[in-house]
Amino acid sequence: MNAIVMMLLGLGAMFLGYVFYSKFIAEKIFKLDPNFKTPAHELEDGVDFVPTNKYVLWGHHFTSVAGAAPIIGPAIAVIWGWVPAFLWVVFGTIFFAGVHDAGAIWASSRNKAKSIGNLTGDVVGKRSQTLFMIVIFLVLLMVNAVFATAISGLLIKFSSSVVPVWGAIFVALIIGQIIFRKWMGLGAVSVLGVIALYLLIWVGPSVPLELPETVMGVSDNAQWVLILFGYAAIASLLPVWMLLQPRDYINGLQLFIGLILLYGATLLLGPEISAPAFNTNTPEGTPSMLPLLFVTIACGAISGFHGLVASGTTSKQLDKETDARFVGYFGAIGEGSLSLATIIAATAGFATLADWEAVYSSFGQGGVAAFVEGGANIISQGLGLEANIAETLLTVMAVLFAGTTMDTGLRLQRYIFQEWGGLYNIRWMQKALPATLLAVGSCLLLAFGAGGADGSGGLLIWPLFGTTNQLLAGLTLLVITVMLVRLGRPMYYTLLPLIFLLIMTVFALIVQLKGFYDKGDWFLLTLDLVVLVAAIWIALEASASLSKIKKEQKAEKTKG
């Protein structure tokens, strides 16, 4: 099939989902109120609580949740065929991710911008809160440690991306000052920011930068990991308007331009999809598509990490409650469109089936490299750009998103330590600097303690990211569902996705458990059991909470 058909079907369906389904959810289910005083106004402090233009906030939310995951997941999952990946991305975005993201922002903003983990204690119960905080910590640990490894690998492999990637930070700092101090309108500063970013991308191939292979016995990969965590620590302590917001906003614009280039090249080139629709010739060792598809593609269909961002940083910057629809649901549409572009690049970006099979020779192959290689081929041939420029453009896009996710992820991990400090009355842990040092320290301990000298320890527990992340999404949907039931509103729009996720997560954990046992990987097997117990516990808590609320409501009606 021609890739143009896939593109039009996917984008068309997501556009209709935003226009109609998100409007129904926002107005009839969440009942977003433009007159509600959001925490950004009620608790404004100029650091974390800052009322923000919805377009700027959309950029922050979208780029924070996007990262490299909506590229990695779909680019791996096409090994089962492009049709399953395509269907899960499109329908998952419309009926799962958009509702989940907008709902998490709504739930948090209605409770003084509490994180979804902290909110669980109030809405569901203290036992669930303890469980939730552990799952959240595991997900953030995985995301931060693994994305640092992924970014360092890309910076080493594509040295032409180093100048654009780090130059973007200085562009963001300047833009942050201009927007915050209102020296220039948003439209003008957006144009200037994008021009500066693409000038850096154009310059990048001319000035490739590489770190020394070793410095005092520390490899270049480890050097980049240390630099990245040093930067992320500083970024997590700065006021959100200074770096986090402008960096995410300009990256959001950059992504949309990148997507326009990739989709435009697809439209002009009209490449045929070389990958099979349903792959009946998967390499030996490839696991079953059901249920692994639904945890391999998390970001881009639904992801628990989105709930952390929505309730951890986004809700603290929400100007009007009605902005949650655009920021949350349309943010999910943006990520879905990135995943769709990834599927096109990883299936139509190769000339023949043999070329595609050479890349997908075993399960886990593909990833960012397939996206960059396939996407660069489409852009180069469709738009006539030089191959190295197209490659740099897509690499910078992937690295910048992974970087913004690290920025937000470390800030969220800092919040977790501060919340633990509040829960257990540990005063020093409630302060920003000690909490940040604990967050960085835990990530480095995993990166270097488990991975050795190269800092790649996060990859050790990465096989469980998909299941843990989807469990987290289930927890977020549980909180939203309980809130809806207490308000006497329809719950099935969040309950059905919750049930589906729990079934697939438990199924996937059991499948992975057998795999870890067969390999003799006792560490991952133990961790898998912990997550499996947590998933079953959540299911029981969900049933108990909903049943209790229903009985209370029935009793009140009887009295009335």
C-alpha positions in Angstrom: 0.0 0.0 0.0 1.1 3.6 -0.6 2.2 5.5 2.5 0.0 8.4 1.5 -3.1 6.4 2.3 -1.9 5.5 5.7 -1.0 9.1 6.4 -4.4 10.5 5.4 -6.3 7.8 7.2 -4.3 8.3 10.4 -4.2 12.1 10.5 -7.9 12.3 9.4 -9.1 10.1 12.2 -7.1 11.9 14.9 -8.3 15.3 13.6 -11.9 14.1 13.9 -11.2 12.7 17.3 -10.0 16.1 18.5 -12.9 18.1 16.9 -15.7 15.8 18.1 -14.7 13.3 20.8 -12.5 15.7 22.9 -15.3 18.3 22.8 -17.7 15.8 24.2 -15.3 14.6 26.9 -14.4 18.2 27.9 -18.0 19.5 28.0 -20.1 16.5 29.1 -17.7 14.4 31.2 -15.1 16.7 32.8 -17.3 19.8 32.4 -14.3 22.1 32.2 -15.2 25.5 33.6 -13.6 28.7 32.2 -14.4 30.6 35.4 -12.7 28.1 37.8 -9.7 29.6 39.5 -6.8 27.3 38.6 -3.8 26.6 41.0 -1.6 28.6 38.7 -3.5 31.7 39.8 -4.4 30.6 43.3 -0.8 29.5 44.3 1.2 31.6 41.9 4.9 31.7 43.0 6.8 32.6 39.8 8.8 29.3 40.0 6.5 26.3 39.6 3.0 27.9 39.7 2.9 30.2 36.7 -0.2 31.0 34.6 0.8 30.3 31.1 -0.5 31.0 27.6 -2.1 27.8 26.4 0.0 27.5 23.2 3.2 27.8 25.3 1.9 25.3 27.8 0.9 23.0 25.0 4.5 23.1 23.8 5.7 22.3 27.3 3.3 19.4 27.8 3.6 17.9 24.4 7.4 17.9 24.2 7.8 16.7 27.8 5.6 13.7 27.2 6.9 13.0 23.7 10.5 12.3 24.3 12.0 9.4 22.3 9.4 6.8 23.4 6.8 7.6 20.7 9.7 7.0 18.2 11.3 3.9 19.8 8.0 2.0 20.6 6.4 2.1 17.1 9.7 1.7 15.3 10.1 -1.6 17.2 6.5 -2.7 17.1 6.3 -2.7 13.2 8.2 -6.0 13.4 4.7 -7.6 13.8 3.4 -5.6 10.8 2.4 -2.1 10.2 -1.4 -2.6 10.5 -1.5 -3.5 14.2 0.9 -0.7 15.1 -1.1 1.8 13.0 -4.5 0.8 14.6 -3.2 0.9 18.1 -1.6 4.3 17.6 -4.6 5.9 16.0 -7.4 4.5 18.2 -5.2 4.5 21.3 -4.6 8.3 20.8 -8.3 9.1 20.2 -10.0 7.0 23.0 -7.2 6.4 25.5 -4.3 9.0 25.5 -6.3 12.1 24.9 -8.9 11.3 27.6 -6.1 10.2 30.0 -4.0 13.4 29.5 -6.8 15.9 29.7 -8.3 14.0 32.6 -5.1 14.0 34.6 -4.8 17.8 34.1 -8.4 18.3 35.2 -8.1 16.0 38.2 -4.9 17.7 39.4 -6.1 21.3 38.8 -9.3 20.5 40.8 -7.1 19.5 43.8 -4.5 22.3 44.1 -2.3 20.8 41.4 -1.4 17.7 43.4 0.6 15.1 41.6 -1.4 12.0 40.6 0.5 10.0 43.2 -0.3 12.4 46.0 -3.9 12.7 44.8 -4.4 8.9 45.0 -4.3 9.1 48.8 -7.2 11.5 48.9 -9.3 10.0 46.1 -8.7 6.2 46.4 -6.9 5.5 49.7 -3.5 5.5 51.5 -2.6 2.0 50.4 -3.0 2.9 46.8 -0.9 6.0 47.3 2.0 4.1 48.7 1.8 1.7 45.7 1.5 4.5 43.3 4.5 6.4 44.6 6.7 3.3 44.2 5.5 2.7 40.6 6.0 6.4 39.8 9.5 6.3 41.2 10.4 3.3 39.1 9.0 4.8 35.9 10.9 8.1 36.4 14.1 6.2 37.3 13.8 4.2 34.1 13.0 7.2 31.9 15.8 9.5 33.2 18.5 6.8 33.2 17.6 5.3 29.8 17.0 8.6 28.0 20.4 9.8 29.2 21.9 6.7 27.6 19.9 7.1 24.4 20.8 10.8 24.0 24.5 10.2 24.7 24.5 7.4 22.1 22.9 9.7 19.5 25.3 12.5 20.2 28.2 10.1 19.7 26.8 8.5 16.5 25.6 11.8 15.0 28.2 14.3 16.0 26.7 16.9 13.6 23.8 17.1 16.1 25.8 18.3 19.1 25.9 22.0 18.2 22.1 22.2 17.4 21.2 20.3 20.5 23.1 22.4 23.0 22.6 25.6 21.0 18.9 25.1 21.4 19.3 25.6 25.2 20.7 29.1 24.7 18.0 29.9 22.2 15.4 28.8 24.8 17.0 30.9 27.6 16.7 34.0 25.4 13.2 33.2 24.3 12.2 32.6 28.0 13.3 36.2 28.9 11.5 37.7 25.9 8.2 35.9 26.6 8.2 36.4 30.4 9.1 40.1 30.2 6.7 40.6 27.3 9.4 42.3 25.1 7.9 40.9 22.0 4.7 39.2 20.8 4.5 35.4 20.9 4.1 35.1 17.1 7.3 37.1 16.4 9.4 35.3 19.0 8.2 32.0 17.7 9.4 32.8 14.2 12.7 34.0 15.4 13.2 31.0 17.7 12.4 28.5 14.9 14.8 30.4 12.5 17.6 30.2 15.1 17.0 26.5 15.7 17.0 25.6 12.0 20.1 27.7 11.4 21.8 25.6 14.1 20.7 22.4 12.3 22.1 23.8 9.0 25.4 24.7 10.7 25.6 21.4 12.6 27.1 19.1 9.9 29.8 21.7 9.2 31.0 21.7 12.9 30.7 18.2 14.2 31.8 17.9 17.8 33.1 14.8 19.6 34.2 14.2 23.2 37.5 12.4 23.7 37.1 8.6 23.7 38.3 8.5 27.3 39.1 11.1 30.0 40.8 9.7 33.1 39.3 6.3 32.2 35.8 7.7 31.7 34.4 6.8 28.3 32.7 9.4 26.0 29.3 7.8 26.6 29.8 8.1 30.4 31.0 11.7 29.9 27.8 12.7 28.1 25.7 10.9 30.8 27.3 13.0 33.5 27.0 16.2 31.5 23.3 15.5 30.8 22.5 14.9 34.4 24.4 18.0 35.5 22.4 20.0 33.0 19.1 18.4 34.0 19.8 19.1 37.7 20.3 22.8 37.0 17.3 22.9 34.7 15.0 21.3 37.3 15.8 24.0 39.8 15.3 27.0 37.5 11.9 28.7 37.4 9.8 27.0 34.7 9.4 30.2 32.6 13.2 30.6 32.3 14.1 27.4 30.5 11.5 24.6 30.7 8.6 26.4 29.1 10.5 28.1 26.2 12.6 25.1 25.5 9.6 22.9 25.3 7.6 25.4 23.3 10.3 26.0 20.7 10.8 22.2 20.5 7.1 21.7 19.9 7.2 24.1 17.0 10.3 22.4 15.7 8.6 19.0 15.9 5.6 20.2 13.9 7.8 21.7 11.2 9.7 18.4 11.2 6.5 16.5 10.9 5.3 18.8 8.1 8.5 18.2 6.2 8.2 14.4 6.7 4.5 14.3 5.8 5.0 16.7 2.9 7.9 14.6 1.5 5.6 11.5 1.9 2.9 13.3 -0.1 5.3 14.4 -2.9 7.3 11.1 -3.0 4.4 8.7 -2.5 6.6 5.8 -1.3 5.2 2.3 -1.2 5.2 0.5 2.2 7.9 -2.1 2.0 7.1 -3.8 5.3 4.4 -6.4 5.5 0.9 -5.4 6.8 0.9 -8.5 9.1 4.3 -10.1 9.5 4.1 -13.9 9.4 7.8 -14.2 9.1 9.0 -12.7 12.3 12.6 -13.4 13.4 13.2 -16.2 15.8 12.7 -15.1 19.4 10.1 -12.4 18.6 7.4 -12.6 21.4 3.7 -12.8 20.7 2.1 -9.6 19.4 -0.8 -10.0 21.9 -0.3 -8.5 24.5 3.2 -7.2 23.9 2.1 -4.7 21.2 0.1 -2.7 23.8 3.1 -2.3 26.1 5.8 -1.9 23.4 3.8 1.1 22.0 3.0 3.1 25.1 3.8 6.8 24.3 1.9 7.4 21.1 -1.2 5.4 22.2 -1.4 5.9 26.0 1.4 6.3 28.6 1.4 6.6 32.3 4.3 9.1 32.1 1.9 11.6 30.6 -0.1 11.6 33.8 3.0 12.5 35.8 3.7 15.4 33.5 0.0 16.5 33.4 -0.3 16.5 37.2 3.3 17.3 38.1 4.1 20.4 36.0 1.3 21.1 33.5 -1.5 21.6 36.0 0.6 24.1 37.9 0.8 26.3 34.8 -2.8 26.0 33.5 -4.3 29.5 33.0 -7.9 28.4 32.4 -9.4 25.0 33.1 -10.8 24.9 29.6 -7.2 25.0 28.3 -6.9 21.3 29.5 -8.6 20.2 26.3 -6.2 21.8 24.0 -3.1 21.2 26.1 -3.9 17.6 27.2 -6.0 16.1 24.4 -4.3 18.0 21.5 -0.9 17.2 23.1 -1.8 13.5 22.8 -2.8 14.1 19.1 0.6 15.7 18.5 2.4 12.6 20.0 0.1 10.3 18.0 1.1 12.1 14.8 4.7 11.7 15.7 4.2 7.9 16.2 2.3 7.8 12.9 5.2 9.5 11.2 7.6 7.0 12.8 5.5 4.1 11.4 5.7 5.6 7.9 9.5 6.2 8.2 10.1 2.7 9.6 8.0 0.9 6.9 8.1 3.1 3.8 11.6 4.5 4.3 13.3 1.4 2.9 13.4 0.6 -0.8 12.6 -3.1 -0.6 11.3 -5.8 1.8 14.9 -7.2 1.9 16.3 -3.9 3.1 13.6 -3.7 5.8 14.2 -7.2 6.9 17.9 -6.5 7.2 17.2 -3.9 9.8 14.5 -5.9 11.6 16.6 -9.1 11.9 15.6 -9.6 15.5 13.1 -8.3 18.1 14.1 -5.0 19.6 15.8 -3.8 16.4 14.8 -0.6 14.6 14.1 2.1 17.2 15.4 5.7 16.7 18.0 4.5 14.1 15.2 3.1 11.8 13.2 6.3 12.2 16.2 8.5 11.3 17.4 6.4 8.4 14.0 5.7 6.9 12.7 9.3 7.5 15.9 10.8 6.1 15.5 8.7 2.9 11.9 10.0 2.5 12.8 13.7 3.1 15.9 13.5 1.0 14.2 12.0 -2.0 10.8 13.8 -1.6 12.2 17.3 -0.9 15.6 17.1 -2.4 17.4 17.9 0.8 21.0 16.7 1.3 20.9 13.3 3.1 23.2 14.5 5.9 21.0 17.6 6.6 17.8 15.4 6.6 19.6 13.0 9.0 20.8 15.8 11.3 17.3 17.3 11.3 15.6 14.1 12.5 18.4 13.2 14.9 18.1 16.7 16.5 14.4 16.3 16.7 14.7 12.9 18.6 17.5 14.2 20.9 15.7 17.4 21.8 12.5 15.5 22.7 14.5 13.0 24.8 16.2 16.0 26.4 13.0 17.9 27.3 11.6 14.7 28.8 14.7 14.4 30.9 14.3 18.0 32.1 10.7 17.4 33.1 11.4 13.9 34.4 14.1 15.0 36.8 11.9 17.9 38.0 9.1 15.3 38.7 11.5 13.0 40.5 12.5 16.0 42.7 8.8 16.5 43.4 8.5 12.8 44.4 11.3 13.2 47.0 9.7 16.4 48.3 6.3 14.7 48.6 8.0 11.8 50.5 9.6 14.4 52.8 6.1 15.8 53.4 4.5 12.4 54.0 7.1 11.2 56.4 7.9 14.6 58.0 11.5 14.7 56.8 12.0 18.5 56.5 15.4 18.6 54.7 13.9 16.4 51.9 11.2 18.9 51.3 13.7 21.5 50.1 14.4 21.7 46.3 18.2 21.3 46.3 18.5 18.2 48.5 15.5 16.6 46.7 17.2 17.3 43.3 20.5 15.8 44.5 18.6 12.7 45.7 16.9 12.5 42.3 20.2 12.8 40.4 22.0 10.5 42.8 19.4 7.7 42.4 19.6 7.9 38.6 23.4 7.9 38.5 23.4 5.0 40.9 21.3 3.0 38.5 23.2 4.2 35.4 26.7 3.5 36.8 26.0 1.0 39.6 24.1 -1.4 37.4 25.7 -0.5 34.0 29.4 -0.2 34.9 31.7 2.5 33.7 29.7 3.5 30.6 26.6 4.7 32.5 24.1 2.5 30.6 22.6 0.8 33.7 19.2 2.1 32.9 19.0 -0.3 30.1 19.0 -3.2 32.6 15.5 -2.6 33.8 14.2 -1.0 30.5 12.5 -4.3 29.4 9.9 -3.6 32.2 9.3 0.0 31.2 6.3 -0.7 29.0 4.4 -2.8 31.5 5.3 -0.4 34.5 4.4 2.6 32.4 1.0 1.1 31.4 0.3 0.2 35.0 0.9 3.8 35.8 -1.6 4.9 33.2 -4.1 2.5 34.7 -3.6 4.1 38.1 -4.2 7.5 36.7 -7.4 6.4 35.0 -8.5 4.8 38.3 -8.1 8.2 40.1 -10.0 10.0 37.3 -12.8 7.3 37.3 -13.3 7.5 41.1 -13.6 11.3 40.8 -16.2 11.0 38.1 -18.2 8.4 40.1 -18.2 10.7 43.1 -19.4 13.6 41.0 -22.2 11.4 39.6 -20.9 11.6 36.0 -20.5 8.8 33.4 -17.5 6.7 34.2 -17.3 4.3 31.2 -15.1 6.6 29.1 -12.3 6.1 31.5 -13.3 2.8 33.1 -13.2 0.8 29.9 -9.6 2.0 28.9 -8.6 1.2 32.6 -9.9 -2.4 32.4 -8.3 -2.9 29.0 -4.9 -1.6 30.2 -5.0 -3.8 33.4 -5.8 -6.9 31.4 -3.0 -6.3 28.8 -0.5 -5.3 31.5 -1.1 -8.4 33.6 -1.0 -10.6 30.5 2.2 -9.0 29.4 3.8 -9.3 32.8 3.0 -13.0 32.9 4.5 -13.5 29.4 7.6 -11.6 30.4 7.9 -13.5 33.6 8.2 -16.7 31.7 10.8 -15.1 29.4 12.9 -13.9 32.4 12.6 -17.4 34.0 13.8 -19.2 30.8 16.8 -16.8 30.6 17.6 -17.2 34.3 17.3 -13.4 34.8 16.4 -13.4 38.5 16.7 -9.7 39.0 14.1 -8.8 36.3 12.0 -11.8 37.3 11.8 -10.4 40.9 11.0 -6.9 39.6 8.4 -8.3 37.3 6.7 -10.1 40.2 6.7 -6.8 42.2 5.0 -5.0 39.3 2.6 -8.0 38.7 1.5 -7.9 42.4 1.0 -4.1 42.1 -1.2 -4.6 39.0 -3.4 -7.1 40.7 -3.5 -4.9 43.8 -4.7 -2.0 41.7 -7.4 -4.1 40.2 -8.7 -5.0 43.6 -8.4 -1.4 44.9 -10.3 -0.2 41.9 -13.1 -2.7 42.4 -13.3 -1.9 46.2 -13.2 1.9 45.7 -15.9 1.9 43.1 -18.1 -0.6 44.9 -17.8 1.5 48.1 -18.8 4.7 46.4 -21.7 3.1 44.6 -23.0 1.7 48.0 -22.7 5.1 49.6 -24.6 6.8 46.7 -27.3 4.1 46.8 -27.6 4.6 50.6 -28.0 8.4 50.2 -30.7 7.9 47.6 -32.5 5.5 49.9 -32.4 8.1 52.7 -33.6 10.8 50.3 
